[in-house]
Amino acid sequence: MRNLEISFDHSRIDFRATSDQLMASYWGSARSDEMHHRAFANSLCAGAYMDGEQVGFARAITDYTVFAYIADVIIWPEHRGRGIGKRLVQALIDHPEVRTVSHWSLSTSDAHSLYEKFGFKTSTDGRYMRLEREP
């Protein structure tokens, strides 16, 4: 993979491209730019860059101490299948500011095998609950 760089610098994120990619996804189609501005500002965000051009994005919603939720892992379509998503997830998990986080979670409909490589397991213990509501 040529010159892949993972950066946590919010100022490098191409907001327009990232918001558009997320709104085109099955999970982000009901979101707006305003929602993304707020979500990014309140998350640990990572961008993936090849030769300086953004090709992916992921974020962790976290208290930086105990809990973190991985969200919005997305790779631009022309760059998928190259391991960029794996590098983004690993970078989030390894970030120094979340080293003490012991409770990581996420939701996925189609990428279970990706997250299993990091030790994530489908929750079937009956402890986790969820509330969904329209924004």
C-alpha positions in Angstrom: 0.0 0.0 0.0 1.7 3.2 -1.2 2.3 5.9 1.4 -0.8 5.2 3.6 -0.9 7.7 6.5 -3.4 7.7 9.4 -3.9 11.1 11.0 -6.0 12.3 13.9 -5.7 15.9 12.9 -9.3 17.2 12.5 -8.1 20.1 10.2 -6.9 17.6 7.6 -10.3 15.9 7.2 -12.0 16.7 3.9 -15.4 17.4 5.5 -17.3 17.6 2.2 -15.9 14.2 0.9 -16.4 12.5 4.3 -19.9 13.8 4.9 -20.9 12.8 1.3 -19.4 9.3 1.7 -21.2 8.8 5.0 -24.6 10.1 3.6 -24.2 7.6 0.7 -23.7 4.7 3.2 -26.6 2.4 4.4 -26.1 3.6 8.0 -25.7 7.4 7.3 -28.3 8.1 4.7 -30.6 10.0 7.1 -27.8 12.3 8.4 -27.1 15.9 7.4 -23.9 18.0 7.2 -24.9 19.6 10.5 -25.1 16.2 12.2 -21.7 15.3 10.9 -20.1 18.6 12.1 -21.4 17.9 15.6 -20.5 14.2 15.6 -16.9 14.8 14.3 -16.4 17.7 16.8 -17.3 15.3 19.7 -15.3 12.3 18.6 -11.8 11.0 18.2 -11.6 11.1 14.4 -9.0 9.4 12.1 -8.5 10.0 8.4 -6.6 7.7 6.0 -4.5 9.5 3.4 -2.6 8.2 0.4 -0.1 10.6 -1.1 -1.8 13.3 0.9 -5.3 12.6 -0.5 -8.0 11.4 2.0 -9.3 7.9 1.2 -11.0 6.9 4.4 -12.4 7.9 7.7 -13.3 6.4 11.1 -14.1 7.7 14.5 -14.5 6.7 18.1 -17.1 8.2 20.4 -15.4 8.0 23.8 -15.0 9.3 27.3 -11.2 8.6 26.8 -11.1 6.6 30.0 -13.5 3.6 30.1 -15.8 3.5 27.1 -15.4 3.9 23.4 -17.7 3.2 20.4 -16.3 2.8 17.0 -18.4 4.4 14.3 -18.4 5.6 10.7 -15.6 3.4 9.4 -15.7 4.1 5.7 -13.3 3.8 2.8 -13.8 5.6 -0.5 -15.1 3.0 -2.9 -12.1 3.1 -5.3 -9.8 2.2 -2.4 -11.7 -0.6 -0.7 -10.2 -4.0 -0.3 -6.7 -2.8 0.5 -6.6 -3.1 4.3 -7.2 0.6 4.9 -10.2 -0.1 7.2 -8.1 -2.4 9.3 -5.4 0.2 9.6 -8.0 2.9 10.7 -9.5 0.6 13.3 -6.1 -0.4 14.7 -5.1 3.2 14.9 -8.2 4.1 16.9 -7.7 1.2 19.3 -4.0 2.0 19.7 -4.4 5.8 20.1 -2.5 6.9 23.3 -5.5 8.9 24.6 -7.7 5.7 24.8 -5.2 3.2 26.1 -7.2 2.8 29.4 -10.5 2.1 27.5 -11.7 -1.4 28.5 -15.2 -1.3 27.0 -15.1 -1.0 23.2 -18.3 -1.5 21.2 -19.7 -1.0 17.7 -22.6 -1.9 15.4 -22.3 -3.4 12.0 -24.6 -5.2 9.5 -21.9 -6.4 7.1 -18.3 -6.2 8.5 -18.3 -8.8 11.4 -15.3 -10.6 10.0 -13.3 -7.3 10.0 -14.0 -6.6 13.6 -13.5 -10.2 14.8 -9.8 -9.8 13.8 -9.5 -7.3 16.6 -11.3 -9.5 19.1 -14.8 -8.1 18.9 -17.5 -10.7 19.5 -21.2 -10.6 18.8 -23.0 -9.8 22.0 -25.3 -12.6 23.0 -25.0 -12.4 26.8 -28.3 -10.5 27.3 -26.6 -7.6 29.1 -26.4 -5.0 26.4 -29.5 -3.1 25.6 -30.3 -0.5 22.9 -32.7 2.4 22.4 -33.3 3.7 18.9 -35.3 6.8 18.3 -35.7 9.2 15.4 -33.5 12.3 15.6 
